[in-house]
Amino acid sequence: MKSSWMLVAGLLFGCMSVFVKLGAAHFSHIELVFYRSLFGLLLVYIIMRQQHVGVATQHWRNHLWRGLSGSVALALFFYCITVLPLATAVTLNYTAPLFLTILTMLVFKDKFNLPLTAAIMLGFCGVVLLLHPTLQRDQLLPGLLGLISGFLAGVAYLNIRQLAVIGEPDTRIVFYFSLIALIGSSVWMLFDTMHTITLQGFAILLGLGSTGTLAQLAMTRAYRTGKTLVVGSLAYSTIIFASLFGVLLWDETLSLSSWLGMAFIIAGGVLSLRLSPQHQPEKVPKKGKS
């Protein structure tokens, strides 16, 4: 069940993506980040109180790196969801395991072997196939921003691993991520337009905040307690859920090259996780890197 928490997270992240796309009709993507972080912060704080987990930490630098990388990745991800097909936006964000493999190899100064290099190249060939129809629709910028969100998410996942190794609880990791995202988005909103919250808008925000926070908790627990290779592979379930939601709710259709690109990205990500060297937890650096 430990690794299966990632399946729970995958479904919840898929639901969160639906609420983001629904919320685009009422709010800007920065407002969605703000309210997602606000609801999430309140919810995770209540859970922390029930579990008797304190807010105080000696590892604030690690939380800061995780929060900054994760917050920017979240903002870019939400923006892409509002302008791209749901499956495309989610898949670009889920290039994170490819970047995570590369970052881990660089951190530990491991050598890239031929099978691992081929797996990574397969994943990025999928990115080219997925972005090809996107470029034809003159949406190069959103596609590239989606890819950047995947890179920053990879950085955030590396930080989560480091925080887990030094013993930080799941809820505290999510708490500081939500807090940093809330502060960053609130500063941005000072220079942007604020939209009125209607009853329908509030329901969307509530769904966004709750599913996003519960997904973060499930994902963090999966990476802390499950087998990294299994968890990394199950993370791609979000793409499947998002694709189904896009077809059922918005009748979204993707070209054959897009579906093939998504398959290449999933295959490349899973293979890269399985082929990359596995390190013992005590070897993980204790300071987060950007």
C-alpha positions, 0 to 999 in steps of 0.5 A, spaced: 500 500 500 505 504 501 507 505 493 500 505 492 499 512 495 501 514 488 495 512 485 491 516 490 495 522 488 494 521 481 487 521 481 487 527 486 492 531 481 487 529 475 481 532 479 485 538 481 487 539 474 479 539 472 478 544 477 483 548 474 480 548 467 473 550 470 476 555 474 479 559 468 473 561 467 472 565 473 479 567 475 486 568 473 491 562 474 495 566 479 489 567 483 488 559 482 495 558 485 493 563 491 486 560 493 489 553 492 495 554 497 490 558 502 485 552 502 491 547 502 494 551 508 488 551 512 487 544 511 494 541 512 494 545 518 488 542 521 491 535 519 497 537 523 494 539 529 490 532 529 497 529 528 500 533 533 505 535 528 509 542 530 510 547 525 517 549 527 523 546 523 531 546 523 531 545 516 528 551 513 533 552 507 530 545 505 523 547 505 525 554 502 528 550 496 522 545 495 517 551 496 520 556 491 521 550 485 514 547 487 511 554 487 513 556 480 512 549 477 505 550 480 504 557 477 506 555 470 502 548 470 496 552 472 497 557 466 498 551 461 492 547 463 488 554 462 490 554 455 492 547 452 488 541 452 488 538 459 492 531 457 498 535 453 499 540 459 499 534 464 504 530 460 509 536 459 509 537 467 510 530 468 517 530 464 519 531 471 521 524 472 526 525 466 529 531 469 529 528 476 533 522 473 538 527 470 539 532 476 540 525 481 545 523 476 549 530 476 548 531 484 551 524 485 556 525 479 554 518 476 556 516 469 550 516 464 550 509 460 547 507 453 541 504 456 539 510 461 541 515 455 537 512 450 531 512 455 532 519 457 532 521 449 526 517 448 522 521 453 524 527 450 523 525 443 516 524 446 516 531 448 517 533 441 512 529 438 507 532 443 509 539 442 509 538 434 501 540 434 502 545 439 507 549 435 502 548 429 497 552 433 502 558 435 502 556 442 510 555 442 510 559 449 505 555 453 508 548 451 515 551 453 513 553 459 509 547 460 516 543 459 519 548 464 514 546 469 516 539 469 523 541 470 522 545 476 517 539 479 523 535 478 527 539 482 522 539 487 521 532 487 529 532 489 528 536 495 522 532 497 526 526 497 532 530 501 527 532 506 524 525 507 531 523 508 532 528 514 526 526 517 521 531 516 513 529 516 509 529 510 504 534 513 510 539 514 513 539 507 506 540 504 505 546 509 511 550 508 510 548 500 503 551 501 505 557 505 511 559 500 506 558 494 501 563 498 506 568 499 508 568 492 502 568 489 499 574 494 505 578 492 503 577 484 496 579 485 497 586 488 499 587 481 494 584 478 486 584 477 482 580 483 475 577 481 469 576 485 468 570 488 461 567 486 458 561 489 460 557 483 467 560 484 467 558 491 465 551 490 471 550 484 476 553 489 474 549 495 475 543 490 481 545 487 484 546 494 482 540 497 484 535 492 491 539 491 492 538 498 490 531 499 494 529 492 500 533 495 500 529 502 499 522 498 504 524 493 509 525 499 507 519 503 508 515 497 515 518 496 517 517 503 515 510 504 514 507 498 519 504 493 522 510 489 522 506 482 514 504 483 512 510 486 515 514 480 512 509 475 505 510 478 506 517 478 504 517 470 497 515 472 495 522 473 496 523 465 491 517 464 486 520 469 487 527 466 486 524 459 480 521 461 477 527 464 479 531 458 475 527 453 469 526 458 468 533 460 471 537 454 471 532 448 478 534 447 481 530 441 489 529 440 492 527 434 496 520 433 503 524 434 500 527 441 498 520 443 505 517 441 509 523 444 505 521 451 507 514 450 514 516 449 514 520 455 511 515 460 516 510 457 522 514 457 520 516 464 519 509 467 525 506 464 530 512 466 527 511 473 529 504 473 535 504 469 538 510 474 543 508 479 540 507 486 543 510 492 542 509 499 538 514 503 544 516 507 548 519 501 543 524 499 545 531 501 542 534 506 541 541 503 537 542 497 539 545 490 536 549 485 
